[in-house]
Amino acid sequence: MASLRYGGQALVEGVLMRGRGAIAVALRHPDGRIVYATEPLTGGFRGTRRAKLPFVRGLVVLYETLVTGTRWLVRSANLAASEEGVELGKGGIALMLTITLALGIGLFFFLPLIITRAVLPTQGGLLEHAVEGCVQVGIFLGYLLLIGQAHDVRRTFQYHGAEHMSIHALENGDPLTTERVRPYPTAHPRCGTEFLVVVIIISIICFSLIGRQSIPVTIISRLILIPIIAAVAYEILQYLARHESNPIMRALTKPGIWVQRITTKRPSDDQIEVAIVSLQEALRADGQEIPAGSAEFPRVLLADVEAEASVKAAVGPEPAPGHEDAPGDEDAPVGPEAAPGVPVDADAPVDPRPPTGPPAGLEGAVPSVVPVAVGEDPGRR
């Protein structure tokens, strides 16, 4: 059994696993192969002692999840759409991340405030924040239910379930095979969905302590409090994970488990395979042992696949069917010899002028062609 706790996220047709010092990604290529990549998490502020301090470490993980997770989410989407020639560059990724953050904060923090103020224009105190909390939860659940209707999002939710199931198997010391992973539940107490639920609960408590302020002051105070709330939520989740055997702690994780009924779905075996490959590569990157008896599914480095695609793009597309040169065309006769079935006198002089009528022996088969001088109106002849 691995001595480290692993987590991850679902991608488009793939899974990202995060270990202590690296992340591993496994994706299902459009041609059916499993491709993988690993990436170190060392360097920069993350490698310092301050990054491991309580409350600071939660912000570091949140940053990595937003930036690294979004980058790989877009990259996986590019790979899934590679056969269609669609790709999003670095500028597009940055724009998408900015829009996602703005919409997320606006939708889950500011829209409930505006709705509550419209419903209770003069009422403050606990009632106002209780109503705002209900609106916040309603928007959150409604959003998840709405996007879950899309086919692509539903498949992503299946990969989300596969990620959790493979981690369950690892934490229980089982071999990483589809047969041993399949019985486990799709929900996990350390899921990011659990984190969002805790964030909403803490935000209701924090915002109620501030009291009723004008909308501009309230918006500014919430922007300041969002990272603080996220840091506190991360520490609470870590505490719950360390005491998950405690019945009270398990009860506190139930709301997040219930919400995961929306954000996770039962995966197929080929999706479980991708999750297993991602987890195995994360274990290798951290120097951890893979459980004995685990399956080793065929996989290819993502860098090699991208190199193949670059070579194909440089060479250009293959000729369309039916447009290839017929075999032997280069030896086909030209000139008078090209007329089939017409005897040719090898000693006869060849007229250098182009023929003005059909080949000999084919008179009457096609109309004669009358040469027209440049600029002359054919209708005048």
C-alpha positions in Angstrom: 0.0 0.0 0.0 1.3 3.5 -0.9 2.4 5.6 2.0 1.1 8.8 0.3 -2.4 10.0 -0.3 -3.3 10.5 -4.0 -5.9 12.7 -5.5 -6.7 13.8 -9.0 -9.3 15.2 -11.4 -11.1 14.0 -14.5 -10.1 15.3 -17.9 -11.6 15.1 -21.3 -11.3 11.3 -22.0 -8.7 11.0 -19.3 -7.6 11.3 -15.7 -4.9 13.4 -13.9 -3.4 12.0 -10.7 -1.5 14.2 -8.3 1.1 12.8 -6.0 3.6 14.5 -3.6 6.2 15.5 -6.2 4.6 15.0 -9.6 1.4 14.6 -11.5 0.6 11.9 -14.0 -1.9 12.1 -16.8 -3.4 9.3 -18.9 -5.7 9.9 -21.9 -7.6 7.8 -24.3 -6.4 8.8 -27.8 -9.0 8.9 -30.6 -7.3 5.9 -32.1 -7.9 3.9 -29.0 -4.4 3.9 -27.5 -3.7 5.1 -23.9 -1.2 7.9 -23.9 0.4 9.2 -20.7 2.7 12.0 -19.4 4.3 12.9 -16.1 5.2 16.4 -14.8 7.1 17.4 -11.7 5.5 19.6 -9.1 8.8 20.9 -7.7 10.4 24.3 -8.0 9.3 27.8 -7.3 7.4 28.7 -4.1 6.0 25.2 -3.8 9.5 23.9 -3.0 9.9 26.1 0.1 8.9 25.4 3.7 6.4 28.2 3.7 4.4 26.4 1.1 3.8 23.5 3.5 2.5 25.7 6.4 -1.1 25.1 7.5 -3.5 27.3 5.5 -0.8 28.3 3.0 -0.6 24.7 1.6 -4.3 24.8 0.8 -3.8 27.9 -1.4 -0.8 26.2 -3.1 -2.9 23.2 -3.9 -5.8 25.4 -5.1 -3.5 27.3 -7.4 -2.1 24.1 -8.8 -5.6 22.7 -9.3 -6.7 25.8 -11.2 -3.7 26.5 -13.3 -2.2 23.0 -13.9 -5.6 21.3 -13.9 -7.1 23.8 -16.4 -4.0 23.5 -18.7 -4.3 19.7 -18.8 -8.0 19.9 -19.2 -7.6 22.1 -22.3 -4.7 19.9 -23.6 -6.8 16.8 -23.2 -9.7 18.5 -25.1 -7.2 19.3 -27.9 -6.1 15.7 -28.1 -9.7 14.5 -28.2 -10.5 16.9 -31.0 -7.1 16.3 -32.9 -8.8 14.4 -35.7 -11.0 17.5 -36.3 -8.0 19.9 -36.5 -9.1 21.9 -33.5 -6.5 23.3 -31.0 -6.5 25.9 -28.3 -3.2 27.8 -27.8 -1.7 29.4 -24.6 -3.6 32.6 -25.1 -6.8 30.7 -25.4 -6.0 28.7 -22.2 -5.3 31.9 -20.2 -8.5 33.5 -21.5 -10.5 30.3 -20.6 -9.0 30.3 -17.1 -9.9 33.9 -16.6 -13.5 33.5 -17.8 -13.9 30.3 -15.7 -12.8 32.1 -12.5 -14.9 35.2 -13.2 -18.0 33.1 -14.0 -17.4 30.8 -11.0 -17.1 33.7 -8.5 -19.9 35.6 -10.0 -22.3 32.6 -10.2 -21.7 31.1 -6.8 -20.8 34.2 -4.7 -22.3 37.3 -6.1 -25.4 36.1 -7.9 -26.9 34.7 -4.6 -26.2 38.0 -3.0 -28.0 40.0 -5.6 -31.0 37.6 -5.6 -31.2 37.7 -1.8 -31.1 41.5 -1.7 -33.9 41.6 -4.3 -36.0 39.2 -2.3 -35.2 40.8 1.1 -34.3 44.4 0.5 -34.5 45.5 4.1 -34.0 42.3 6.0 -30.5 41.6 7.4 -29.0 39.3 10.0 -29.2 35.5 10.1 -32.3 35.2 8.0 -30.7 37.0 5.0 -27.6 34.8 5.1 -29.7 31.7 5.5 -31.7 32.6 2.4 -28.5 33.5 0.5 -27.0 30.1 1.5 -30.1 28.3 0.2 -29.9 30.2 -3.1 -26.2 29.4 -3.3 -26.7 25.7 -2.8 -29.6 25.8 -5.3 -27.5 27.4 -8.0 -24.7 25.0 -7.4 -26.8 21.9 -7.6 -28.8 23.3 -10.6 -25.6 24.0 -12.4 -24.2 20.5 -11.9 -27.5 18.9 -12.9 -27.7 21.1 -16.0 -24.2 20.5 -17.4 -24.5 16.8 -16.5 -27.0 16.4 -19.3 -24.4 16.9 -21.9 -22.9 13.7 -23.3 -19.2 14.9 -23.1 -19.7 16.1 -19.5 -21.3 12.8 -18.5 -18.3 10.9 -19.9 -16.1 13.2 -17.8 -18.2 12.4 -14.7 -17.5 8.7 -15.5 -13.8 9.3 -15.6 -14.3 11.2 -12.3 -15.8 8.0 -10.8 -13.0 5.9 -12.3 -10.4 8.1 -10.6 -12.1 7.7 -7.2 -12.5 3.9 -7.6 -8.8 3.4 -8.5 -7.7 5.4 -5.4 -10.1 3.4 -3.2 -8.4 0.2 -4.5 -4.9 1.6 -3.8 -5.8 2.8 -0.3 -7.2 -0.7 0.5 -4.1 -2.5 -0.8 -5.8 -4.1 -3.7 -4.1 -4.8 -7.1 -4.9 -2.2 -9.7 -6.9 -4.3 -12.1 -10.3 -3.6 -13.6 -11.8 -6.5 -11.7 -10.6 -5.3 -8.3 -11.3 -1.6 -9.0 -14.8 -2.1 -10.3 -16.6 -2.9 -7.0 -15.6 0.3 -5.3 -17.9 3.3 -5.0 -17.5 6.3 -7.3 -17.6 8.8 -4.4 -14.6 9.7 -2.2 -14.4 11.9 0.9 -11.4 13.9 -0.3 -13.1 14.8 -3.6 -13.0 18.4 -4.9 -16.8 18.3 -4.8 -16.5 17.9 -1.1 -14.2 20.9 -1.0 -16.8 23.0 -2.8 -19.5 21.9 -0.3 -17.2 22.9 2.6 -16.4 26.2 1.0 -20.1 27.0 0.6 -20.8 26.1 4.3 -17.9 28.2 5.6 -18.8 31.2 3.3 -22.3 31.3 4.8 -20.8 31.4 8.3 -18.2 34.0 7.5 -20.5 36.3 5.5 -23.0 36.3 8.3 -20.4 37.6 10.7 -19.7 40.6 8.6 -23.3 41.9 8.8 -25.3 43.8 6.2 -23.2 46.2 4.1 -23.7 48.0 0.9 -23.3 45.9 -2.2 -19.9 47.4 -3.3 -18.5 46.9 0.2 -19.9 43.4 0.4 -18.4 42.4 -3.0 -14.9 43.7 -2.0 -15.0 42.0 1.3 -16.0 38.7 -0.3 -13.2 38.9 -2.9 -10.8 39.3 0.0 -12.3 36.5 2.0 -12.5 33.9 -0.9 -8.8 32.7 -0.5 -9.1 32.7 3.3 -12.3 30.5 3.1 -10.5 28.2 0.6 -7.5 27.8 2.9 -9.7 27.0 5.9 -11.8 24.5 3.8 -8.7 22.7 2.8 -7.5 22.2 6.4 -11.0 21.0 7.4 -10.9 18.4 4.6 -7.5 17.2 5.7 -8.7 16.8 9.3 -11.8 14.9 8.2 -9.6 12.6 6.0 -7.3 11.9 8.9 -10.3 10.9 11.1 -12.5 9.3 8.5 -13.0 6.3 10.8 -14.8 8.5 13.3 -18.6 8.2 12.9 -19.0 12.0 13.6 -16.4 12.9 10.9 -18.0 10.5 8.4 -21.3 12.2 9.1 -19.8 15.6 8.3 -18.6 14.3 4.9 -22.1 13.1 3.9 -23.3 16.2 2.1 -20.3 16.1 -0.2 -20.8 12.3 -0.8 -24.4 13.1 -1.7 -23.4 15.8 -4.2 -21.0 13.3 -5.8 -24.0 11.3 -6.9 -24.3 14.1 -9.6 -20.6 14.6 -10.3 -19.5 10.9 -10.6 -21.0 8.1 -12.7 -20.2 4.4 -13.0 -17.4 4.1 -15.6 -16.8 1.5 -18.3 -13.8 -0.9 -18.1 -11.9 1.1 -20.7 -12.3 4.2 -18.6 -11.1 2.3 -15.5 -8.0 1.3 -17.5 -7.1 4.9 -18.1 -7.5 5.8 -14.4 -5.3 2.8 -13.4 -2.5 3.9 -15.9 -2.6 7.4 -14.5 -2.3 6.2 -10.9 0.5 3.8 -11.8 2.5 6.5 -13.5 1.9 8.8 -10.5 3.2 6.1 -8.2 6.3 5.6 -10.3 7.0 9.3 -10.5 6.9 9.4 -6.6 9.2 6.3 -6.3 6.3 4.3 -4.8 5.7 0.6 -5.4 2.8 -0.5 -7.5 0.6 -3.1 -5.7 1.5 -6.7 -6.6 -0.7 -8.3 -9.2 -1.6 -5.0 -10.9 -2.4 -5.0 -14.6 0.0 -3.3 -17.0 -2.1 -2.0 -19.8 -0.3 -0.9 -23.1 0.5 2.7 -23.1 2.5 5.2 -25.2 4.2 8.5 -24.2 2.1 11.5 -25.1 5.3 13.3 -26.3 5.9 10.5 -28.9 2.3 10.7 -30.1 2.5 14.5 -30.5 5.8 14.1 -32.4 4.1 11.6 -34.8 1.3 14.1 -35.4 3.8 16.9 -36.0 5.6 14.8 -38.7 2.3 14.0 -40.4 1.3 17.6 -40.4 4.7 18.6 -41.9 4.4 16.0 -44.7 0.9 16.9 -45.5 -2.3 14.9 -46.0 -2.3 11.7 -47.9 -3.8 11.8 -51.5 -7.5 11.2 -51.4 -8.7 7.8 -52.6 -9.2 7.7 -56.4 -6.6 10.5 -57.1 -3.5 8.3 -57.1 -1.7 7.9 -60.4 -2.7 4.7 -62.0 0.1 2.1 -62.2 1.9 2.2 -65.5 0.6 5.7 -66.5 4.1 6.9 -66.9 4.6 4.4 -69.7 1.4 5.2 -71.5 2.0 6.2 -75.2 1.5 9.8 -76.3 0.9 11.3 -79.6 -0.7 9.4 -82.5 0.2 6.1 -80.8 -2.4 6.9 -78.1 -5.4 6.2 -80.3 -6.4 2.6 -79.6 -7.0 0.2 -82.4 -5.5 2.4 -85.1 -2.5 1.0 -86.9 0.5 3.3 -86.9 3.2 3.5 -89.6 6.5 4.0 -87.9 8.1 5.5 -91.0 5.3 8.0 -91.7 6.2 11.7 -91.0 4.5 13.1 -88.0 2.5 16.3 -88.4 3.6 18.7 -85.6 0.3 20.6 -85.7 -2.4 19.6 -83.2 -5.2 17.7 -84.7 -8.4 19.6 -85.5 -10.7 16.7 -85.6 -11.2 13.3 -84.0 -8.5 10.7 -84.2 -8.4 8.7 -87.4 -10.9 5.9 -87.5 -13.2 7.7 -85.0 -14.9 10.2 -87.5 -18.5 10.7 -86.6 -18.0 9.7 -83.0 -17.5 13.3 -81.9 -18.2 16.6 -83.5 -15.3 18.4 -85.3 -13.7 21.2 -83.4 -13.4 24.5 -85.3 -10.5 26.6 -84.0 -11.4 30.0 -82.9 -9.0 32.9 -83.0 -8.4 34.8 -79.8 -10.9 37.6 -79.4 -13.2 36.3 -82.2 -16.9 35.7 -81.5 -17.7 32.1 -82.3 -21.3 33.0 -83.1 -20.1 35.0 -86.2 -18.9 31.9 -88.1 
